[in-house]
Amino acid sequence: MATNKVYQVITERIVELLKQGVIPWRKPWVNGPATRSYHGHEYRGVNRMLLSATASFQGLRGCWITFNQVKALGGQVKAGAKGIPVVFWKWIEEIDERGEPTGKKIPICRYYTVFSICQTEGIDEPAWVAGQLPRSRSESLEAAEALWNGYQNPPSLLHGGDRAAYLPDLDQITMPHRDQFESLEEYYCTLFHEMTHSTGHASRLDRFKSCEHVVFGSETYSREELVAEMGAAFLAAEAGIENRRVLENTAAYLDNWIKALQGEPRMVVVAAAQAQKAADFILGRKFDDNEGGQDASSSL
């Protein structure tokens, strides 16, 4: 299947959720810090966001399995169950105009379909599901503070005023004081948003190749905002806090994203891959896998 078709399939699912009032990047976990495959593999990037948002909205368990895996275990998918697409990257040999291999490999986006364990019968839940215990609020807030303290080579952080922002020229995050937020969870989710922006600096992941990202309404600006939204959600999930920030004029917010994603179908997949890279950078983690487009995003 062509890569552009895959983008369209994923974007259609995201838009479907948005039209139902569900913001997929607002709560990226279900029954634990992350959603996983039946065999315990932790989904990342757009897969993590789409699967967990769908599970939360539909009341499903965050344990996912393919049709063939269900059959191999002696079970079956329930009649009428609707699967969810999962993105993966396949690296293929590049061929030149003469049909000869160039020695380079290029990423091709593909997808397969998974079902929640709730949508099957005749198989048992894997042992890891029972171990997905949520943190207490105090533990989650401690974990959120630890994320900031563990950020290596961070931007400067200045509290004061009534605006949260990341200033690339100064490499500085500005935040209102904590007591100006309705909750500490709201404070940290806002801070995570700006921290994700800060990973775009040239001294980190260097997403800001030009000043275009600050041009309001441009495709690059929209994608960077989506990166920050998703990155904040991934970090909030890591800490175990829920993103409860109230959006002003939510209907307009949803409509703007629906229009933006429909206008550029690959935006959500690319932004999710970059958001996952940003979260990994802040957490000091390195991944070599291609699931979710992590290693391929720079080639898109």
Beta strands, then each sheet from edge to edge (+ up, - down):
strand 1: 36-37
strand 2: 63-66
strand 3: 76-77
strand 4: 84-95
strand 5: 101-116
strand 6: 120-121
strand 7: 156-159
strand 8: 165-167
strand 9: 172-175
sheet 1: 1+ 2+ 5- 4+
sheet 2: 3+ 6-
sheet 3: 7+ 9+ 8-
end
